[in-house]
Amino acid sequence: MSVPSPEALGDFARGLMALKRPLPFLAAVPGPGKLFTLSFGISVDFAEEVGRHLKDYLPVITIRRHRPVAAIFLHGPHFGDRYGIADTLVQALDRGKVSLLALSCAVSSITAMVREEQLPLALQVLGETFEEQS
């Protein structure tokens, strides 16, 4: 969804807290001007309710839904000294023609959201790209 200003992020947060639904994925990126784009994952069972509820708190938001989606998690001991892992993931998904809907990176994890029907292909190309360690 698109939020019109950084100040509106507070309204978004208040709306989510009032809703009291789990939010397993959330990423926010600044866009042109003061626009913010938020990507988040919720249960498909609550999608309509969440959309209506957030419109009450932020009437000027634009919501675009992709469903169903799947989340892929890469977890490592520390990605800070292993440069290029997120780029390698994005390039692998691109080569496999997998639509990357959202991406979040932290010190030791990367989360990628893809269309659910593309999950087997995404896992295949990532399995060919990365070596699994146990």
C-alpha positions in Angstrom: 0.0 0.0 0.0 1.1 3.6 -0.5 1.0 6.1 2.4 1.1 9.8 1.5 3.6 11.0 4.1 6.0 9.9 6.9 3.5 11.3 9.4 0.8 9.0 8.1 3.0 6.0 9.2 1.8 6.7 12.7 -1.9 6.4 11.6 -1.0 3.2 9.9 0.6 1.9 13.1 -2.4 2.9 15.2 -4.7 1.2 12.7 -2.7 -2.0 12.9 -2.6 -2.0 16.7 -6.4 -1.4 16.9 -7.0 -4.3 14.5 -5.1 -6.8 16.6 -4.2 -9.1 13.8 -0.8 -10.8 13.3 1.5 -9.2 10.7 4.2 -11.7 9.8 5.9 -9.5 7.3 6.3 -5.7 7.1 8.6 -3.6 5.0 8.5 0.1 4.3 10.5 2.1 1.7 10.4 5.8 0.9 9.2 6.7 -2.6 9.1 10.0 -4.5 8.3 13.1 -2.5 6.9 12.1 0.8 5.2 8.9 -0.4 6.0 5.6 1.5 5.3 2.2 0.1 4.5 -0.5 2.7 4.5 -4.2 1.9 3.0 -6.5 4.5 1.6 -10.0 4.8 -1.6 -11.0 6.5 -3.8 -14.1 6.4 -6.1 -14.1 3.4 -9.0 -14.7 5.9 -8.5 -11.1 7.1 -7.6 -9.3 3.9 -10.9 -7.5 3.3 -11.3 -6.6 7.0 -7.8 -5.2 7.2 -8.3 -3.2 4.0 -11.5 -1.6 5.3 -10.0 -1.0 8.7 -6.9 0.7 7.4 -9.0 2.9 5.1 -10.8 4.2 8.3 -7.4 5.3 9.7 -5.9 6.4 6.4 -8.6 7.3 3.9 -6.1 8.5 1.2 -4.1 5.2 1.0 -3.9 3.1 -2.1 -4.0 -0.6 -1.5 -2.9 -3.2 -4.1 -3.3 -6.9 -3.2 -1.3 -9.8 -4.4 -2.7 -13.1 -3.2 -2.0 -15.7 -2.3 1.7 -15.2 -1.6 4.5 -17.2 -0.1 7.5 -16.1 2.0 11.0 -17.4 1.6 13.4 -16.9 4.5 17.2 -17.1 4.2 18.8 -17.1 7.6 22.5 -17.0 8.2 24.8 -16.4 11.1 25.6 -12.9 9.9 25.2 -11.4 6.4 27.0 -8.2 7.3 30.4 -9.6 6.1 29.0 -11.5 3.2 28.2 -8.8 0.6 25.9 -9.4 -2.3 23.7 -12.1 -0.9 20.4 -10.1 -1.4 21.6 -9.2 -4.9 22.3 -12.8 -5.6 18.9 -13.8 -4.4 17.2 -11.1 -6.5 19.2 -12.0 -9.6 18.4 -15.7 -9.2 14.7 -15.0 -9.0 14.9 -12.8 -12.0 16.7 -15.4 -14.1 13.9 -17.9 -13.1 11.2 -15.4 -14.1 9.9 -15.3 -10.5 8.0 -12.2 -9.5 9.5 -10.7 -6.4 6.7 -8.8 -4.6 8.6 -7.6 -1.6 12.0 -8.0 0.0 13.3 -7.3 3.5 16.9 -7.7 4.6 18.3 -7.7 8.2 21.7 -8.5 9.7 21.1 -12.3 9.6 18.0 -12.8 7.5 16.5 -12.1 4.1 12.7 -12.4 3.5 11.3 -12.5 0.0 7.7 -12.5 -0.9 6.6 -14.3 -4.1 3.4 -15.4 -5.7 2.4 -18.7 -4.1 2.1 -20.5 -7.5 5.8 -19.5 -8.2 7.1 -20.9 -4.9 8.3 -24.3 -6.4 10.2 -22.4 -9.2 11.6 -19.9 -6.7 12.8 -22.7 -4.4 14.3 -24.5 -7.4 16.3 -21.5 -8.6 17.4 -20.6 -5.1 18.4 -24.2 -4.4 20.6 -24.1 -7.6 22.1 -20.7 -6.4 22.7 -21.2 -2.7 24.3 -24.1 -0.8 22.3 -25.3 2.1 24.2 -25.6 5.4 23.0 -27.5 8.4 
